[in-house]
Amino acid sequence: MTSSGHRITIEPADGPVRVVRDGEPVARTDRALALRETGCPVRLYIPPEDVRTDLLVPSERHTYCPFKGTASYWSLPGRPDAVWAYPDPKPEVAPIAGYFCFYDEDEG
């Protein structure tokens, strides 16, 4: 997707992805999607089936991106709004629908 110099690409991530919070595994997958967006770091989106959703607490926070749509947020213990997803993203980024993305957790 490209719009006036802004570009987003989505492709399978290279290799397995693991997310750990305070030494505890939160997510593990071989099916992550890498979203590359102009001016932003690469973000890895993980299918909900591969996330410990029992550790996620829904947040009241929502943000809007003109390129992706409205994001919903979840908190991890001791880490408010650490996780987000686009439940109903714009058609151009439909592959990330419902996939979770994590802020500043250990990935490997």
C-alpha positions in Angstrom: 0.0 0.0 0.0 1.3 3.4 -0.9 -0.2 6.9 -0.3 1.6 10.2 -1.0 5.0 8.8 -0.1 3.7 6.6 2.7 4.2 2.9 2.2 3.1 -0.2 4.2 4.1 -3.7 3.3 3.2 -6.9 5.1 5.0 -10.2 4.6 5.8 -13.3 6.7 8.4 -12.7 9.4 11.8 -14.3 9.0 11.8 -17.3 11.3 10.1 -18.0 14.6 9.1 -15.1 17.0 9.0 -15.4 20.7 7.8 -12.7 23.2 8.8 -12.8 26.8 7.7 -10.5 29.7 9.7 -10.7 32.9 11.0 -14.1 32.0 7.6 -15.5 31.2 6.7 -16.5 27.6 3.8 -14.5 26.3 3.8 -15.5 22.7 5.5 -17.9 20.4 4.9 -18.4 16.7 6.2 -19.4 13.3 3.4 -17.5 11.6 4.1 -13.8 12.5 3.7 -11.1 10.0 6.2 -8.3 9.6 4.7 -4.9 8.9 7.0 -2.3 7.4 5.7 1.3 7.4 7.4 4.5 6.3 9.1 6.2 9.2 8.3 3.4 11.7 10.2 0.4 13.1 9.3 -3.0 11.7 6.5 -4.4 13.8 5.7 -8.1 14.2 2.1 -9.1 14.3 1.3 -12.5 16.0 -1.8 -14.6 15.4 -4.1 -14.7 18.5 -3.8 -18.5 18.7 -0.1 -18.1 19.4 -0.5 -15.5 22.2 -1.1 -16.2 25.9 -4.3 -14.1 25.9 -5.0 -15.2 29.5 -2.2 -12.7 30.4 -3.8 -9.8 28.5 -6.2 -7.3 30.2 -8.3 -5.2 27.8 -7.6 -1.5 28.0 -9.9 1.5 27.4 -7.3 2.9 25.1 -7.9 3.2 21.3 -5.9 5.0 18.7 -6.5 5.8 15.1 -4.1 5.5 12.2 -5.2 6.9 8.9 -3.4 4.0 7.1 -4.4 1.0 9.3 -7.6 2.0 11.2 -8.5 1.9 14.9 -6.3 0.0 17.3 -7.4 -1.6 20.5 -5.0 -2.1 23.4 -4.3 -4.6 26.2 -2.1 -4.5 29.2 0.3 -7.1 30.6 0.9 -7.3 34.3 2.8 -4.2 35.3 2.8 -2.9 31.7 -0.2 -0.8 30.7 -1.2 -0.7 27.0 1.7 -3.0 26.0 -0.1 -4.8 23.3 -2.3 -3.7 20.4 -4.3 -5.1 17.5 -6.5 -3.8 14.7 -9.7 -5.9 15.0 -11.2 -4.3 11.9 -8.3 -2.8 9.9 -8.5 -0.9 6.6 -8.7 -3.3 3.6 -5.2 -2.5 2.5 -3.8 -4.1 5.7 -6.4 -6.8 6.2 -3.8 -9.6 6.8 -3.1 -8.1 10.3 -6.8 -8.3 11.4 -6.9 -9.5 15.0 -3.2 -10.2 15.2 -1.3 -8.9 18.3 1.7 -6.6 18.3 3.8 -5.9 21.4 5.7 -2.8 22.7 9.2 -3.2 24.1 9.0 -6.8 25.2 11.9 -9.2 24.7 11.5 -10.8 21.2 13.7 -13.5 19.9 
